[in-house]
Every structure is written in C-alpha cells, then in structure tokens.
Amino acid sequence: MFSKQTKTSDSAPASPMISTPPVETPRKGPRVASLITEDMRIEGNLSGDGELQIDGFVRGDLKVARLTIGEAGRVEGSITAESLDCRGRVVGAIIAREVRLYASSHVDGDVTHDELAIEAGAFFQGRAIKMQRNAAAQPVKLEEVRSAAPPAAAAPTAASPAAGAA
C-alpha cells in the first residue's frame, strides 16, 4: 500500500525543477501614443511600430506606424508612416499611405501618398506623388499598346476626325 513501486508506476519519474523566467507576451490591447511635448527638442532618427505625437521639435528622420504632428510640432527630416495627421510644420519628404494636412499645417517637401487630404488654409509646397500599387497597376506605355494592336484596329485614332476637318 505504501510502497515506492506503486507510486512510481502511477506517476512520471521525478525530474529536477528548472526555474524559467516568465515570457512576456506583447500586449494586444490599445497602445498609448508616445509623446514629444512642446518643451522637448530631439536631434536624431526615430523609428518604431507604434504611434507618435509630436508637439515639440524633431530634427531627423522618422519611421513610425502612425504620426500626429500637433500645431506646435516641427519636424525637419523625412517621414515614413502608414498614417500622418499634420497640424504643425514639416520640412522634408513625406511617404505615407494616408496623409491629412490640416489648416494650420505648413509642409515644405514632396508627399508620396495613397490618400491625400488638404484642408483649406494649409500650406503645401512640393510635389504630391501617388503611390504605385503594384507592377500590374502601372500605366501601359503608348508604344506597347500600338505594337500589340492589330493593323486594322490601329487605323482609327483620335487624330482621324481632326484630319478630316483640316
């Protein structure tokens, strides 16, 4: 009844206890944006997967998932983000899927975007460049269309009615 043979046959052999530290799992809940306040001045590049709000001054390149630049915020450098809401000043190139320039914003640089919204009163000096989705969505060159078209289909063109009118 109290023999060791009975206990060892019913349970697994004892192994030494190994203590491992608990593994931290990433939080899946909502994240709080990192904040650079009005009295902060940062010189250097910043990158991360989260959200950043700038109310101070940053000189350097930024690469974040979501960026909000407040009315007092200033950035001198390139910005790469999924989403940008700008109410402050940016001097540098912007690459973001969604870009919103509010009335108080002042942007001096090219904006590469998928969606661009500019509020009345916003200052924007630079080029607005639409992102290319993929190689299949790129425009086809006119020469490629002409070489692929059969000779009979190539005869009627937009210039034909003008030639008859002249």
Sequence and secondary structure as in RCSB ss.txt:
>XXXX:A:sequence
MFSKQTKTSDSAPASPMISTPPVETPRKGPRVASLITEDMRIEGNLSGDGELQIDGFVRGDLKVARLTIGEAGRV
EGSITAESLDCRGRVVGAIIAREVRLYASSHVDGDVTHDELAIEAGAFFQGRAIKMQRNAAAQPVKLEEVRSAAP
PAAAAPTAASPAAGAA
>XXXX:A:secstr
   HHHHHHHS                 S    EEE TT EEES EE SSEEEESSEEES EE SEEEE TT EE
ES EEEEEEEESSEEES EEEEEEEE TT EEES EEEEEEEE TT EEES EEE    GGGS   HHHHHHHS 
HHHHSS THHHHHHH 
